[in-house]
Amino acid sequence: MPKNGCVAIGNTEMYYVSFGDGRRNLVVLPGLSDGLATVKGKAILLSRPYKKFFQNYTVYMFSRKNDMPDGYSIRDMASDQALAMKTLKIDKACLLGVSQGGMISQYIAIDHPQMVEKLILAVTAPYANDVAKDAVSSWIDMAERGDHTALLVDTAERMYSEDYLRKNRRYFPLIAKFTKPSSYDRFLKNANAILGFDSREGLSSISCPTLIIAGDDDKTVGNEAPHEMNEAIAGSELYVYKGLGHGLFEEAKDFYDRILGFCNR
């Protein structure tokens, strides 16, 4: 039964959802979109892609904590995430990090290796490269101006394949009207943390089985990032989707099957 929950982190809380009742754990950390809308109350909706996991896994998806201080870094997020997992008695898990969630996951694997059974890094990077800086800096500017339509449209244009955009581009301005947050403070703190991120010095210490998933047309973190991680993490595997970019986790029909296969192997 899908569950909506929260866990105390210091003087604030961290929302999570969980589904499935398997003995093994899969922890999922989403990307920068979590800065606009948390997972709170969305357990049933978010569980749908993970149905094949339910028998053997309990799946947890976490938001960042609610009250984030100024200067909150990716490494700080990883520390708080590890604390949340320990509080929920998730001693060891397969860890799937998507985009910014993948950045956090890298530091969990570096600083808390005993907690990570297997690591899946999807559409992410080992540092804020020029492509990522250009994208995130643009989004910060749009958020500071309160231009939600521009923010959503630009994010979509950098995420999806041209085929997907051709079919859905006309809907983005309409979606923007119904998704504007009351404040961009959370988004801006998440986004600024990306600009200061660089895990390269620690990647060689990651020893758990690692799968890196990327597209060959990623306009958000660039096309070199997955290869850099693959070279730095000994024994890691790299799978690149042809013709897809940063939104491949929505577009690639076998994305979740590929993750399940890796976790089960």
Backbone bond lengths (Angstrom), bond angles and torsions (degrees), N, CA, C in turn:
res aa  C-N    CA-C-N  psi(-1)  N-CA   C-N-CA  omega(-1)  CA-C   N-CA-C  phi
1 M - - - 1.464 - - 1.528 109.54 -
2 P 1.333 119.10 123.18 1.462 120.89 178.37 1.522 111.48 -57.47
3 K 1.339 115.68 140.76 1.452 121.43 -175.71 1.520 109.97 -129.40
4 N 1.331 115.36 136.72 1.454 121.88 171.71 1.529 107.70 -104.20
5 G 1.339 116.50 130.80 1.455 118.56 -177.88 1.504 112.28 -147.67
6 C 1.325 115.79 177.69 1.461 121.57 172.73 1.519 108.18 -147.34
7 V 1.306 115.77 153.85 1.448 122.05 -178.74 1.528 108.16 -129.52
8 A 1.332 116.48 140.31 1.461 120.60 -179.12 1.523 110.59 -74.70
9 I 1.345 115.71 131.87 1.462 123.38 174.92 1.524 106.95 -128.83
10 G 1.329 116.72 100.37 1.461 119.54 -176.50 1.516 110.71 62.06
11 N 1.329 116.48 -125.02 1.456 120.94 -178.34 1.523 112.73 -97.01
12 T 1.334 117.07 17.41 1.457 120.18 -179.98 1.524 109.15 -139.39
13 E 1.342 116.70 -169.74 1.452 121.32 -179.18 1.517 110.46 -128.66
14 M 1.321 114.91 162.08 1.460 122.57 174.51 1.533 107.14 -127.27
15 Y 1.321 116.86 122.76 1.458 120.74 178.64 1.526 110.35 -79.12
16 Y 1.330 114.90 147.87 1.461 120.21 172.92 1.515 109.57 -149.12
17 V 1.309 116.37 162.57 1.460 122.44 169.89 1.522 107.00 -126.23
18 S 1.314 116.84 154.84 1.458 120.17 176.66 1.519 109.41 -143.10
19 F 1.320 114.56 152.48 1.466 120.24 179.52 1.517 108.88 -157.97
20 G 1.336 115.34 154.33 1.452 120.85 -174.65 1.511 110.41 90.49
21 D 1.337 116.03 163.40 1.467 119.56 -178.52 1.524 111.22 -138.58
22 G 1.328 116.34 30.70 1.454 120.27 179.42 1.519 112.09 -77.84
23 R 1.315 116.23 166.42 1.460 121.82 -177.68 1.530 111.97 -78.59
24 R 1.325 117.21 -25.59 1.458 120.11 178.87 1.527 109.69 -91.48
25 N 1.318 116.38 159.33 1.461 121.55 -177.41 1.527 111.49 -114.91
26 L 1.317 115.59 138.70 1.463 122.54 168.68 1.514 107.24 -122.28
27 V 1.318 116.83 120.37 1.459 122.63 177.76 1.523 108.30 -105.54
28 V 1.325 116.44 129.52 1.458 122.87 -176.94 1.524 109.26 -117.32
29 L 1.337 116.09 128.69 1.459 121.80 177.77 1.521 108.85 -117.04
30 P 1.335 118.13 116.46 1.467 121.56 -176.97 1.524 112.42 -78.32
31 G 1.324 115.09 176.85 1.453 122.04 -175.38 1.519 113.87 -89.30
32 L 1.312 114.95 -157.13 1.463 122.13 -174.43 1.527 112.72 -63.47
33 S 1.316 118.08 -20.87 1.464 120.43 177.31 1.521 112.01 -57.64
34 D 1.341 116.69 -22.17 1.460 120.47 177.42 1.526 111.05 -63.74
35 G 1.321 116.98 -20.21 1.456 120.30 176.48 1.508 113.04 -72.12
36 L 1.344 116.41 -17.50 1.467 120.97 179.26 1.519 112.18 -100.37
37 A 1.325 117.39 -33.28 1.464 121.29 -179.12 1.520 109.01 -153.27
38 T 1.329 117.24 125.60 1.457 121.45 -179.09 1.527 110.66 -81.38
39 V 1.329 115.57 178.91 1.465 120.90 179.73 1.526 111.93 -82.05
40 K 1.317 118.21 -3.03 1.463 122.12 -174.91 1.530 111.98 -50.61
41 G 1.342 115.54 125.04 1.459 121.30 175.22 1.513 115.86 75.34
42 K 1.328 117.64 7.49 1.471 120.13 -173.33 1.534 113.27 -110.40
43 A 1.338 117.47 22.32 1.463 120.52 -173.89 1.527 112.33 -56.75
44 I 1.314 118.10 -47.90 1.466 120.47 -177.63 1.525 110.56 -63.88
45 L 1.313 117.00 -45.81 1.469 121.17 -179.81 1.523 111.41 -61.19
46 L 1.327 117.23 -46.44 1.467 121.70 -175.18 1.518 113.05 -74.99
47 S 1.312 117.89 -17.88 1.465 121.02 -177.02 1.525 113.22 -75.87
48 R 1.320 117.78 -20.71 1.469 121.26 -169.60 1.521 114.79 -56.19
49 P 1.332 120.55 -44.24 1.475 118.14 -178.98 1.524 113.98 -70.76
50 Y 1.331 117.52 -11.52 1.469 121.18 -171.87 1.530 113.36 -105.45
51 K 1.311 118.33 15.32 1.464 121.08 -173.97 1.531 112.55 -58.38
52 K 1.315 117.06 -35.12 1.466 119.99 -179.37 1.528 111.99 -70.14
53 F 1.329 117.53 -14.54 1.463 121.72 179.30 1.526 112.33 -84.27
54 F 1.340 117.44 -20.26 1.459 121.50 -163.73 1.526 114.36 -58.13
55 Q 1.318 118.18 -36.86 1.457 120.16 -174.28 1.526 112.56 -68.79
56 N 1.321 117.05 -40.26 1.463 120.99 -173.83 1.520 114.16 -106.08
57 Y 1.333 117.11 -12.12 1.466 120.80 -175.30 1.525 111.26 -129.29
58 T 1.316 114.83 148.82 1.454 120.88 160.88 1.525 105.67 -103.04
59 V 1.325 116.08 121.26 1.461 122.19 -175.69 1.527 109.11 -100.09
60 Y 1.318 115.89 130.09 1.463 122.62 175.71 1.526 108.70 -118.91
61 M 1.316 116.33 133.05 1.459 120.90 171.98 1.524 108.06 -121.45
62 F 1.325 115.65 127.67 1.462 121.49 -174.38 1.524 111.35 -113.18
63 S 1.332 114.77 146.16 1.459 121.73 164.22 1.519 108.76 -91.62
64 R 1.338 118.31 167.93 1.450 120.94 167.61 1.532 107.78 -68.30
65 K 1.318 116.82 163.00 1.464 118.85 -179.35 1.529 110.05 -65.63
66 N 1.321 115.92 157.93 1.465 120.63 -171.90 1.528 113.25 -69.69
67 D 1.316 116.45 -45.82 1.465 120.51 -177.06 1.523 108.61 -102.71
68 M 1.309 116.27 103.46 1.461 121.36 -178.80 1.528 109.40 -104.72
69 P 1.332 117.86 127.48 1.465 119.78 -179.08 1.532 111.55 -73.73
70 D 1.303 116.33 163.25 1.464 120.76 173.25 1.531 108.76 -61.25
71 G 1.313 116.87 140.95 1.452 120.78 179.73 1.519 114.22 77.86
72 Y 1.305 117.71 11.85 1.468 123.16 179.74 1.524 108.79 -62.91
73 S 1.330 116.49 120.75 1.467 120.81 -173.02 1.524 112.31 -100.35
74 I 1.318 115.60 167.65 1.463 121.03 175.72 1.532 110.06 -59.44
75 R 1.318 116.63 -39.80 1.467 119.80 179.82 1.530 110.53 -67.11
76 D 1.332 117.62 -36.56 1.459 121.11 174.56 1.531 110.02 -61.75
77 M 1.327 116.24 -42.08 1.468 120.66 178.64 1.524 110.71 -60.80
78 A 1.338 116.20 -40.20 1.464 120.57 179.12 1.526 110.67 -64.43
79 S 1.311 116.86 -40.76 1.465 121.01 179.39 1.528 110.92 -63.28
80 D 1.335 116.23 -44.61 1.462 119.97 178.73 1.531 111.35 -67.32
81 Q 1.319 116.44 -35.54 1.463 119.76 178.67 1.530 110.56 -65.33
82 A 1.321 116.99 -42.51 1.461 120.75 177.36 1.529 110.36 -61.52
83 L 1.330 117.25 -40.12 1.457 121.45 178.01 1.526 110.90 -63.10
84 A 1.321 116.86 -42.60 1.466 120.67 178.72 1.529 110.96 -61.67
85 M 1.325 116.35 -42.66 1.463 120.29 179.07 1.525 110.76 -63.14
86 K 1.320 117.02 -43.88 1.461 120.44 179.28 1.529 110.96 -63.21
87 T 1.325 116.49 -39.85 1.461 120.80 179.45 1.518 111.09 -61.72
88 L 1.317 116.58 -36.70 1.466 122.10 178.82 1.527 112.36 -86.83
89 K 1.342 115.95 6.68 1.470 122.89 179.41 1.531 112.50 61.79
90 I 1.334 115.23 34.58 1.465 120.99 171.41 1.528 105.72 -91.69
91 D 1.305 116.34 86.54 1.465 120.41 -174.22 1.517 112.86 -73.99
92 K 1.336 115.96 -29.77 1.465 120.39 -178.30 1.519 107.86 -152.20
93 A 1.330 116.88 140.54 1.458 120.13 -176.62 1.516 110.80 -154.02
94 C 1.320 114.66 153.86 1.454 119.51 161.45 1.527 105.37 -73.44
95 L 1.309 116.98 137.62 1.463 121.49 -171.63 1.519 109.90 -122.45
96 L 1.327 116.52 117.58 1.455 123.15 178.02 1.517 108.92 -109.10
97 G 1.321 116.87 115.54 1.452 121.63 177.44 1.518 110.34 -115.16
98 V 1.316 116.41 126.56 1.461 122.55 -178.25 1.522 109.49 -109.35
99 S 1.336 117.34 122.73 1.465 123.26 177.56 1.534 110.07 56.99
100 Q 1.346 119.21 -117.57 1.454 119.09 178.18 1.523 111.13 -60.25
101 G 1.330 116.91 -33.42 1.458 119.82 175.27 1.513 112.24 -60.66
102 G 1.332 116.70 -30.68 1.457 120.94 175.86 1.517 112.01 -70.24
103 M 1.318 116.92 -32.47 1.465 120.88 176.20 1.523 110.01 -66.26
104 I 1.329 116.16 -44.61 1.460 120.81 176.82 1.525 110.14 -62.11
105 S 1.324 116.35 -41.73 1.468 121.32 -178.35 1.522 111.56 -62.74
106 Q 1.321 117.20 -35.78 1.471 119.64 177.78 1.520 110.29 -58.96
107 Y 1.329 117.11 -44.21 1.460 119.78 -179.00 1.525 112.41 -72.13
108 I 1.324 118.02 -30.26 1.462 118.84 174.38 1.522 109.38 -63.86
109 A 1.341 116.73 -43.81 1.464 120.64 179.56 1.528 111.62 -66.74
110 I 1.320 117.08 -31.51 1.474 121.23 179.29 1.522 111.10 -76.55
111 D 1.344 117.10 -47.50 1.467 121.36 -171.86 1.527 113.79 -91.87
112 H 1.329 117.48 -22.03 1.474 121.68 -177.43 1.533 109.42 -134.49
113 P 1.321 118.12 57.27 1.476 120.85 -172.43 1.519 113.62 -60.51
114 Q 1.330 118.19 -28.59 1.451 121.17 -178.52 1.527 112.65 -67.04
115 M 1.347 117.10 -14.48 1.463 120.86 -177.49 1.521 113.05 -92.54
116 V 1.337 117.26 -11.28 1.461 121.21 -172.68 1.531 110.67 -109.40
117 E 1.316 116.07 111.00 1.465 121.77 177.14 1.527 110.20 -75.74
118 K 1.323 115.75 -51.67 1.458 122.35 174.96 1.518 108.23 -141.20
119 L 1.337 116.18 152.20 1.455 122.07 -174.74 1.518 109.93 -123.02
120 I 1.325 116.38 128.01 1.467 121.42 175.16 1.521 107.94 -120.83
121 L 1.322 115.86 118.34 1.461 122.70 -178.92 1.520 108.63 -110.15
122 A 1.321 116.82 110.06 1.459 121.63 -175.49 1.522 110.90 -110.71
123 V 1.304 116.18 131.32 1.473 125.51 176.69 1.528 111.75 40.99
124 T 1.322 115.60 53.89 1.457 120.12 -178.28 1.520 110.23 -131.17
125 A 1.319 116.43 -175.87 1.466 121.77 -175.36 1.517 109.49 -144.41
126 P 1.344 117.91 160.03 1.460 120.72 178.73 1.529 113.40 -88.38
127 Y 1.308 116.80 -4.84 1.471 120.65 176.88 1.524 108.16 -167.14
128 A 1.323 116.28 168.92 1.462 121.07 179.47 1.527 108.93 -79.87
129 N 1.328 116.21 87.42 1.458 120.84 179.15 1.530 110.53 -75.22
130 D 1.316 116.85 179.79 1.466 120.38 -174.96 1.526 112.51 -62.00
131 V 1.338 116.53 -37.93 1.469 119.85 179.78 1.524 109.96 -64.85
132 A 1.336 116.37 -46.57 1.455 120.52 -180.00 1.528 111.27 -64.88
133 K 1.324 117.00 -41.03 1.461 119.96 179.78 1.525 111.18 -62.74
134 D 1.320 116.61 -40.93 1.462 120.10 179.54 1.526 110.76 -62.90
135 A 1.342 116.31 -45.75 1.460 120.35 -179.24 1.522 111.33 -64.88
136 V 1.318 116.73 -52.22 1.466 120.72 -174.45 1.528 111.15 -67.59
137 S 1.326 117.49 -39.44 1.472 119.88 178.32 1.524 111.00 -62.79
138 S 1.326 116.43 -37.98 1.467 120.32 177.22 1.523 110.49 -63.94
139 W 1.322 116.71 -42.40 1.465 120.35 -179.56 1.523 111.63 -67.92
140 I 1.315 116.30 -36.35 1.466 119.56 176.33 1.525 109.99 -61.12
141 D 1.312 116.53 -44.50 1.466 120.99 179.19 1.529 111.08 -61.10
142 M 1.325 117.35 -43.79 1.467 121.25 -180.00 1.523 110.99 -65.24
143 A 1.344 116.30 -40.49 1.461 120.00 179.75 1.527 110.86 -66.90
144 E 1.320 116.97 -40.55 1.464 119.93 179.37 1.524 111.25 -65.72
145 R 1.328 116.65 -28.24 1.471 120.75 176.00 1.524 112.20 -84.31
146 G 1.341 116.56 -9.92 1.457 120.83 -178.44 1.510 113.54 72.47
147 D 1.335 117.17 21.38 1.469 121.40 -178.61 1.525 108.98 -91.41
148 H 1.321 115.68 84.16 1.466 120.46 -174.06 1.526 111.81 -69.65
149 T 1.313 117.02 -35.19 1.467 119.35 179.07 1.524 110.39 -62.29
150 A 1.331 116.95 -46.45 1.466 120.73 178.75 1.524 110.32 -62.08
151 L 1.328 117.14 -40.35 1.468 121.48 -179.42 1.522 110.97 -62.89
152 L 1.319 116.84 -47.74 1.460 119.89 -177.94 1.523 111.35 -68.03
153 V 1.327 116.76 -42.78 1.467 120.30 -178.58 1.525 110.76 -65.33
154 D 1.327 117.57 -45.29 1.461 120.49 -179.26 1.527 111.04 -64.86
155 T 1.333 116.82 -39.62 1.467 120.32 176.86 1.519 110.39 -59.39
156 A 1.327 116.76 -46.03 1.465 120.85 -179.45 1.522 111.61 -64.26
157 E 1.317 116.84 -42.03 1.469 120.01 -179.12 1.532 111.38 -63.23
158 R 1.325 116.60 -31.32 1.468 120.22 179.57 1.532 112.35 -85.50
159 M 1.338 117.36 -14.00 1.458 120.72 -174.44 1.523 114.05 -95.11
160 Y 1.331 115.97 -45.56 1.461 119.25 -163.53 1.516 113.81 -100.95
161 S 1.324 114.50 161.51 1.459 121.35 176.31 1.528 109.47 -70.81
162 E 1.327 116.14 159.52 1.457 120.35 -179.79 1.525 111.23 -62.24
163 D 1.313 117.00 -33.99 1.471 120.37 178.36 1.527 110.50 -63.29
164 Y 1.315 116.52 -44.52 1.469 120.84 178.65 1.530 110.08 -65.42
165 L 1.320 116.89 -43.60 1.456 120.69 -178.97 1.523 111.78 -63.57
166 R 1.306 116.20 -39.14 1.460 120.40 -179.99 1.531 110.98 -60.35
167 K 1.313 116.84 -34.67 1.464 121.35 -178.40 1.524 112.88 -83.74
168 N 1.328 117.57 -26.73 1.458 119.97 -169.74 1.520 115.79 -122.06
169 R 1.320 118.60 -7.17 1.466 121.86 -173.02 1.530 112.58 -54.83
170 R 1.298 118.22 -37.63 1.460 120.86 -175.34 1.533 113.07 -67.91
171 Y 1.340 116.74 -17.20 1.462 119.43 -177.89 1.529 113.55 -86.53
172 F 1.326 117.95 -18.17 1.467 120.62 -171.94 1.532 113.44 -60.98
173 P 1.339 119.73 -44.88 1.475 118.39 178.50 1.523 112.42 -62.04
174 L 1.332 117.65 -33.73 1.466 120.75 178.71 1.523 110.60 -68.79
175 I 1.331 116.41 -43.50 1.465 120.62 178.39 1.526 110.18 -60.34
176 A 1.332 116.07 -38.97 1.467 120.48 -178.41 1.529 111.90 -58.88
177 K 1.324 117.10 -34.20 1.466 120.60 -178.10 1.522 112.14 -63.38
178 F 1.331 116.60 -27.00 1.469 120.57 -174.54 1.530 113.06 -105.50
179 T 1.323 117.62 1.99 1.472 119.41 -174.68 1.522 113.91 -123.24
180 K 1.310 118.31 6.77 1.456 120.16 -178.15 1.523 110.32 -68.39
181 P 1.335 118.47 126.31 1.469 120.42 179.99 1.518 111.01 -75.97
182 S 1.328 116.25 161.92 1.464 120.32 178.63 1.520 111.43 -72.08
183 S 1.339 116.06 -24.53 1.461 121.67 178.99 1.523 109.30 -146.78
184 Y 1.333 116.17 147.71 1.466 120.84 176.52 1.537 111.95 -100.81
185 D 1.331 117.32 9.20 1.464 120.36 -176.99 1.526 111.31 -57.08
186 R 1.314 117.18 -47.15 1.468 121.75 -178.91 1.524 111.10 -62.79
187 F 1.321 115.82 -44.30 1.464 120.38 179.54 1.522 110.72 -62.13
188 L 1.319 116.97 -44.91 1.461 120.84 -176.78 1.526 112.09 -65.02
189 K 1.333 117.28 -37.37 1.471 119.46 178.11 1.522 110.94 -67.65
190 N 1.327 116.87 -40.06 1.466 120.43 175.40 1.522 111.02 -63.37
191 A 1.326 116.18 -45.74 1.464 120.68 -176.46 1.526 111.58 -65.60
192 N 1.316 117.41 -44.12 1.465 120.11 179.56 1.525 111.85 -64.94
193 A 1.330 117.10 -29.88 1.465 119.87 176.56 1.524 111.08 -63.60
194 I 1.328 117.04 -34.55 1.466 120.59 178.59 1.522 110.49 -64.09
195 L 1.325 117.26 -40.87 1.461 120.67 -176.90 1.527 112.13 -62.71
196 G 1.328 117.08 -25.29 1.465 120.38 179.70 1.514 113.84 -99.25
197 F 1.326 117.48 9.81 1.470 121.27 -173.06 1.522 112.40 -85.77
198 D 1.337 116.20 136.65 1.465 122.46 174.03 1.532 108.80 -162.98
199 S 1.321 116.55 104.92 1.472 121.71 -177.37 1.522 112.44 -103.05
200 R 1.321 118.32 7.44 1.465 120.36 -168.98 1.530 113.93 -57.88
201 E 1.320 117.49 -36.44 1.466 119.36 -177.73 1.524 112.58 -65.58
202 G 1.332 117.21 -24.48 1.457 119.72 -176.14 1.513 115.66 -99.70
203 L 1.329 117.92 -8.79 1.465 120.00 -172.81 1.527 112.92 -62.23
204 S 1.317 117.82 -33.02 1.468 120.25 -178.17 1.526 112.10 -66.58
205 S 1.330 118.02 -15.47 1.461 120.75 179.46 1.523 112.61 -85.23
206 I 1.330 117.63 -10.35 1.471 119.94 179.65 1.526 108.72 -72.60
207 S 1.322 115.92 121.55 1.464 120.00 -175.39 1.523 113.65 -118.40
208 C 1.330 118.13 -8.30 1.466 119.63 -179.92 1.530 109.53 -74.73
209 P 1.334 118.12 157.14 1.467 120.30 174.79 1.530 110.06 -55.37
210 T 1.317 117.01 130.62 1.465 121.70 -173.15 1.520 111.09 -131.57
211 L 1.317 115.76 131.13 1.461 122.90 174.89 1.522 108.38 -115.67
212 I 1.328 115.91 126.91 1.463 122.14 177.39 1.525 107.79 -109.08
213 I 1.329 116.50 126.71 1.461 121.88 -178.45 1.523 108.51 -119.31
214 A 1.325 116.21 130.70 1.466 120.67 -176.74 1.518 109.71 -148.41
215 G 1.322 115.18 167.95 1.453 121.85 169.71 1.519 108.40 -109.96
216 D 1.321 116.22 161.17 1.466 118.61 -179.06 1.527 112.42 -92.56
217 D 1.356 116.46 10.73 1.459 120.84 178.26 1.532 109.12 -140.19
218 D 1.338 115.75 56.23 1.458 121.21 -176.48 1.521 109.94 -92.06
219 K 1.327 115.41 109.01 1.464 121.64 -178.16 1.528 112.49 -90.72
220 T 1.345 116.73 5.98 1.460 120.77 -179.30 1.520 112.50 -106.30
221 V 1.337 117.51 -43.24 1.475 119.80 177.36 1.524 112.34 -119.30
222 G 1.319 117.42 0.78 1.460 120.69 177.66 1.521 112.97 85.29
223 N 1.316 115.91 168.23 1.462 121.74 -175.42 1.520 113.83 -94.82
224 E 1.331 117.99 -11.63 1.462 120.41 179.78 1.524 112.24 -86.18
225 A 1.334 117.19 -24.41 1.464 121.77 -173.34 1.530 113.56 -54.67
226 P 1.345 119.62 -47.83 1.468 117.84 -178.71 1.517 113.56 -64.07
227 H 1.322 116.68 -34.06 1.461 120.38 179.38 1.525 110.66 -69.37
228 E 1.331 117.15 -35.52 1.465 121.01 176.91 1.523 110.70 -64.16
229 M 1.335 116.94 -41.83 1.459 119.97 178.12 1.521 111.22 -67.80
230 N 1.322 116.28 -40.43 1.458 121.59 179.70 1.528 111.52 -60.71
231 E 1.325 116.43 -39.18 1.464 120.98 178.43 1.527 111.90 -71.38
232 A 1.320 117.10 -33.67 1.463 121.07 -174.45 1.526 113.40 -83.34
233 I 1.346 117.48 -29.95 1.472 121.08 -177.18 1.522 108.38 -97.95
234 A 1.308 116.33 108.39 1.464 121.60 -175.25 1.521 111.55 -58.86
235 G 1.334 115.83 131.79 1.449 121.07 176.62 1.506 115.33 76.75
236 S 1.320 117.81 2.77 1.464 120.04 -178.75 1.520 111.22 -70.10
237 E 1.326 115.11 153.20 1.462 122.17 177.18 1.521 108.63 -106.44
238 L 1.311 116.08 147.54 1.460 121.28 179.05 1.516 109.47 -127.81
239 Y 1.334 115.94 128.32 1.467 120.66 173.48 1.522 107.76 -123.57
240 V 1.340 116.17 126.28 1.458 121.85 -177.91 1.523 109.57 -116.41
241 Y 1.327 116.81 124.63 1.455 122.80 176.12 1.523 109.49 -83.28
242 K 1.291 116.25 125.85 1.453 121.18 178.93 1.534 110.40 -75.85
243 G 1.319 115.61 133.04 1.459 120.82 175.18 1.513 115.33 80.22
244 L 1.342 117.40 1.73 1.461 120.06 179.69 1.525 110.01 -115.48
245 G 1.327 114.92 162.94 1.456 120.20 -177.67 1.509 112.09 -128.89
246 H 1.314 116.19 -138.14 1.458 122.27 -170.65 1.524 112.98 -67.47
247 G 1.310 117.67 -22.38 1.466 121.10 179.93 1.512 113.72 -96.03
248 L 1.320 117.70 22.02 1.464 120.49 -175.60 1.525 112.60 -61.86
249 F 1.335 117.57 -25.67 1.465 119.70 179.01 1.526 111.35 -66.12
250 E 1.317 117.70 -16.92 1.460 122.06 172.69 1.519 112.04 -97.49
251 E 1.323 116.75 -30.74 1.458 119.99 -173.80 1.527 114.69 -92.14
252 A 1.319 118.53 -34.21 1.463 121.43 -176.79 1.537 109.63 -79.01
253 K 1.309 117.08 116.47 1.463 121.10 -174.33 1.530 112.46 -66.58
254 D 1.322 117.80 -24.22 1.467 120.21 -177.39 1.529 112.70 -101.85
255 F 1.330 117.77 13.17 1.467 120.52 -175.93 1.532 111.63 -57.25
256 Y 1.330 117.53 -51.28 1.458 120.54 -176.79 1.526 111.76 -73.33
257 D 1.313 117.79 -31.82 1.467 120.14 174.08 1.525 110.47 -63.59
258 R 1.304 116.56 -38.04 1.469 120.99 179.98 1.531 110.41 -65.45
259 I 1.322 116.52 -40.81 1.461 120.41 178.02 1.522 110.75 -66.05
260 L 1.335 116.15 -45.13 1.456 120.23 179.92 1.515 110.83 -61.14
261 G 1.323 117.30 -41.97 1.460 120.78 178.50 1.501 112.16 -61.86
262 F 1.314 116.94 -41.18 1.473 121.13 178.70 1.528 110.79 -66.00
263 C 1.317 116.80 -43.59 1.475 119.87 -179.31 1.532 110.75 -65.69
264 N 1.319 117.46 -36.02 1.467 121.33 -177.08 1.524 113.13 -78.93
265 R 1.333 116.50 -19.77 1.452 119.50 -172.76 1.513 112.18 -62.72
